[in-house]
Amino acid sequence: MSKRCEFCDKGTVFGNSISHAHNVTNRSWKANLQRVRAFISGQSRRVWVCTRCLRSGKVQKPPVRNWQPDATES
């Protein structure tokens, strides 16, 4: 499975680097992907998400677990 954004499908783009002397070499532009925990279809999953989708609010984070210690264990 390739590293692509789960929401917008952004991934690595390939092209050429051209020097001042017009020497052409291959290069790649990698998307700024973060591995985050997201709430997808009722479940918490770890997915690759680009920072643009994180910033724009397309990713819904899972609810914070409200953990309380048992009163009977004290």
N, C-alpha and C positions, 0 to 999 in steps of 0.2 A: 504494500500500500504506500503510495507516494505521499509526501507531505504537502497537502493542499488544505485550504481553509474549508471547514465543514459547511459554512454558510454561503460564501460568495464564490467558492471554487478558485480562489487566487492561488497561484503556485509559482514555480520557477520559470523565468522567461530567459530565452537564449538569444544572443546577438553577437556582434563583432565589436572588438576594441580597435580603434584606428588611431595610430600614432601620428605625430606631426609629419613624419617621413612617409606616411600612408602605408605603414606595415599593418596588416590586418591579422588579428588573432581572435580566437573564440573567447567569449566570456559569458557569464550568467548573472542575472539579477534575481536574488532570492527574496521572497516575500518575508515580512517580519511576522513569523508565526509563533504563537505561544500555546503551550499545552495547558489547557484550563479545564476545570470541572464545570460542566454545563448541565442544565436541567432540560432534557430532551425527551418528549413524549412520556412524561411522568416518571422518568428515571434520571438519576445522576450519572453522567458519563464523562470520561476524560476524552477531549477532542482537541484537534489542532484548529486554532482560530487566529485569523490575522488581527493585528492591532486596530485596524480601521473598523472591523465589526465589533470588537470589544468596546471601542470608544463610542460608537454610534448607538450602542444599546441593543444590538441584534441578538446578543447572547444573554440568556436568562440564567443567572447563577442559582444553584440549589439553595433551598432554605437552610438557615442556620439551625443546627441541632440544639434544641433546648434541653440540655441534660441536667437533671437534678439528682443529687445523691438520695439513696433510699433513707427514709426516716427511721426504719426499723433496724438499720445496721449500726446506729450510734450507740 
